[in-house]
Each structure stands twice: as C-alpha cells, then as structure tokens.
Amino acid sequence: MLSAKQRGRLSALAQRMTCLASVGRAGASDAFAGRLGELLARHELVKLRLAGDDGDSRRELAEDLAVRTGSEVVRIIGKVAVLYRQNPDPAARVIDLEE
C-alpha cells in the first residue's frame, strides 16, 4: 500500500512520462495484461491511456489491470492511468520510494 507521500512522488515522476500502452474499447486481454506486467517489471512505473466514455468504467479497467499485474493504481486523471509495481530485487529497482 502506497502512502500519500509516495503517491505524490510517483505522480510527479509520471508527469514527465509518455504513455507506454493503450487499452482499446474492447478492454484488456490476457496478452495485454502480460505485456503490461513486462513493462512494470522493466520500468516499475507505467503510464497508460484508457478508452471509455465515463470515469467509472476507466477506473474499473485500471483497477482490474492492477489486480491482474500485481500493481497499484497511483492515479487516474481523465483517460490516463498510472500503475506502479516495485521490483522485488532491491538492486534492480529504478525508483527509490524510501521515506
């Protein structure tokens, strides 16, 4: 579980990022979830664009992807979601969230 301070730090880092993945109207397939898992393993923080007409469906989609990839939703603003999963190997971590 991320603290408010950690979420703020991750949100600040995500502002400068480009979207690495996009989910279409059909939703997220198992292959997409697998690819997202690979991106999280490499980058830890992933920004993705979500399709959908309302905020509730986009939030559900982001939360579903977070569960499927073992990550956490950092934020959702409009059609953009940011997911984070810390690398289990301390030597391979890209982002330091120590408080």
Contact map, one row per residue, 1 for C-alpha under 8 A:
111000000000000000000000000000000000000000000000000000000000000000000001000000000000000000000000000
111101100000000000000000000000000000000000000000000000000000000000000000000000000000000000000000000
111111100000000000000000000000000000000000000000000000000000000000000000000000000000000000000000000
011111110000000000000000000000000000000000000000000000000000000000000000000000000000000000000000000
001111111000000000000000000000000000000000000000000000000000000000000000000000000000000000000000000
011111111100000000000000000000000000000000000000000000000000000000000000000000000000000000000000101
011111111110000000000000000000000000000000000000000000000000000000000000011000000000000000000000000
000111111111000000000000000000000000000000000000000000000000000000000000000000000000000000000000000
000011111111100000000000000000000000000000000000000000000000000000000000000000000000000000000000100
000001111111110000000000000000000000000000001000000000000000000000000000010000000000000000000000000
000000111111111000000000000000000000000000000000000000000000000000000000011000000100000000000000000
000000011111111100000000000000000000000000000000000000000000000000000000000000000000000000000000000
000000001111111110000000000000000000000000000000000000000000000000000000000000000000000000000000000
000000000111111110000000000000000000000000001110000000000000000000000000000000000100000000000000000
000000000011111110000000000000000000000000000000000000000000000000000000000000000000000000000000000
000000000001111111000000000000000000000000000000000000000000000000000000000000000000000000000000000
000000000000111111100000000000000000000000000010000000000000000000000000000000000000000000000000000
000000000000000111110000000000000000000000000010000000000000000000000000000000000000000000000000000
000000000000000011111100000000000000000000000111100000000000000000000000000000000000000000000000000
000000000000000001111100000000000000000000000111000000000000000000000000000000000000000000000000000
000000000000000000111110000000000001000000000011100000000000000000000000000000000000000000000000000
000000000000000000111111000000000000000000000001111000000000000000000000000000000000000000000000000
000000000000000000001111111100000000000000000001111000000000000000000000000000000000000000000000000
000000000000000000000111111100000000000000000000011000000000000000000000000000000000000000000000000
000000000000000000000011111000000000000000000000001100000000000000000000000000000000000000000000000
000000000000000000000011111100000000000000000000000000000000000000000000000000000000000000000000000
000000000000000000000011111110000000000000000000001000000000100000000000000000000000000000000000000
000000000000000000000011011111111000000000000000000000000000100010000000000000000000000000000000000
000000000000000000000000001111111000000000000000000000000000000000000000000000000000000000000000000
000000000000000000000000000111111100000000000000000000000000000000000000000000000000000000000000000
000000000000000000000000000111111110000000000000000000000000000000000000000000000000000000000000000
000000000000000000000000000111111111000000000000000000000000000000000000000000000000000000000000000
000000000000000000000000000111111111100000000000000000000000000010011000000000000000000000000000000
000000000000000000000000000001111111110000000000000000000000000000001000000000000000000000000000000
000000000000000000000000000000111111111000000000000000000000000000000000000000000000000000000000000
000000000000000000001000000000011111111100000000000000000000000000001000000000000000000000000000000
000000000000000000000000000000001111111110000000000000000000000000001000000000000000000000000000000
000000000000000000000000000000000111111111000000000000000000000000000000000000000000000000000000000
000000000000000000000000000000000011111111110100000000000000000000000000000000000000000000000000000
000000000000000000000000000000000001111111111100000000000000000000000000000000000011100000000000000
000000000000000000000000000000000000111111110000000000000000000000000000000000000000111000000000000
000000000000000000000000000000000000011111110000000000000000000000000000000000000000000000000000000
000000000000000000000000000000000000001111111100000000000000000000000000000000000000000000000100000
000000000000000000000000000000000000001111111100000000000000000000000000000000000001111000001110000
000000000100010000000000000000000000000100111110000000000000000000000000000000000111100000000000000
000000000000010000110000000000000000001100111111000000000000000000000000000000000111000000000000000
000000000000010011111000000000000000000000001111100000000000000000000000000000011110000000000000000
000000000000000000111110000000000000000000000111110000000000000000000000000000011100000000000000000
000000000000000000101110000000000000000000000011111000000000000000000000000000111000000000000000000
000000000000000000000111000000000000000000000001111100000100110000000000000000111000000000000000000
000000000000000000000111101000000000000000000000111110000100000000000000000000100000000000000000000
000000000000000000000000100000000000000000000000011111101100000000000000000000100000000000000000000
000000000000000000000000000000000000000000000000001111101100000000000000000000000000000000000000000
000000000000000000000000000000000000000000000000000111111100000000000000000000000000000000000000000
000000000000000000000000000000000000000000000000000111111110000000000000000001100000000000000000000
000000000000000000000000000000000000000000000000000001111111000000000000000000000000000000000000000
000000000000000000000000000000000000000000000000000111111111100000000000000000000000000000000000000
000000000000000000000000000000000000000000000000011111111111110000000000000000100000000000000000000
000000000000000000000000000000000000000000000000000000111111111000000000000100000000000000000000000
000000000000000000000000000000000000000000000000000000011111111100000000000000000000000000000000000
000000000000000000000000001100000000000000000000010000001111111110000000000000000000000000000000000
000000000000000000000000000000000000000000000000010000000111111111000000100000001000000000000000000
000000000000000000000000000000000000000000000000000000000011111111100001100000000000000000000000000
000000000000000000000000000000000000000000000000000000000001111111110000000000000000000000000000000
000000000000000000000000000100001000000000000000000000000000111111111000000000000000000000000000000
000000000000000000000000000000000000000000000000000000000000011111111111100000000010000000000000000
000000000000000000000000000000000000000000000000000000000000001111111111000000000000000000000000000
000000000000000000000000000000001000000000000000000000000000000111111110000000000000000000000000000
000000000000000000000000000000001101100000000000000000000000000011111110000000000000000000000000000
000000000000000000000000000000000000000000000000000000000000000001111111000000000000100000000000000
000000000000000000000000000000000000000000000000000000000000000001111111100000000011110000000000000
100000000000000000000000000000000000000000000000000000000000001001100111110000000011100000000000000
000000000000000000000000000000000000000000000000000000000000011001000011111100001111000000000000000
000000100110000000000000000000000000000000000000000000000000000000000001111100001111000000000000000
000000100010000000000000000000000000000000000000000000000000000000000000111110001110000000000000000
000000000000000000000000000000000000000000000000000000000010000000000000111111111100000000000000000
000000000000000000000000000000000000000000000000000000000000000000000000001111111000000000000000000
000000000000000000000000000000000000000000000000000000100000000000000000000111110000000000000000000
000000000000000000000000000000000000000000000000111100100100000000000000000111111000000000000000000
000000000000000000000000000000000000000000000011110000000000000000000000000111111100000000000000000
000000000000000000000000000000000000000000000011110000000000010000000000111110111110000000000000000
000000000010010000000000000000000000000000001111000000000000000000000000111100011111000000000000000
000000000000000000000000000000000000000100001110000000000000000001000011111000001111100000000000000
000000000000000000000000000000000000000100011100000000000000000000000011110000000111110000000000000
000000000000000000000000000000000000000110011000000000000000000000000111000000000011111000000000000
000000000000000000000000000000000000000010010000000000000000000000000010000000000001111100001010000
000000000000000000000000000000000000000010010000000000000000000000000000000000000000111111011100000
000000000000000000000000000000000000000000000000000000000000000000000000000000000000011111001000000
000000000000000000000000000000000000000000000000000000000000000000000000000000000000001111111000000
000000000000000000000000000000000000000000000000000000000000000000000000000000000000001111111000000
000000000000000000000000000000000000000000000000000000000000000000000000000000000000000011111000000
000000000000000000000000000000000000000000000000000000000000000000000000000000000000001011111100000
000000000000000000000000000000000000000000010000000000000000000000000000000000000000011111111111000
000000000000000000000000000000000000000000110000000000000000000000000000000000000000001000011111000
000000000000000000000000000000000000000000010000000000000000000000000000000000000000010000001111100
000000000000000000000000000000000000000000000000000000000000000000000000000000000000000000001111110
000001001000000000000000000000000000000000000000000000000000000000000000000000000000000000000011111
000000000000000000000000000000000000000000000000000000000000000000000000000000000000000000000001111
000001000000000000000000000000000000000000000000000000000000000000000000000000000000000000000000111
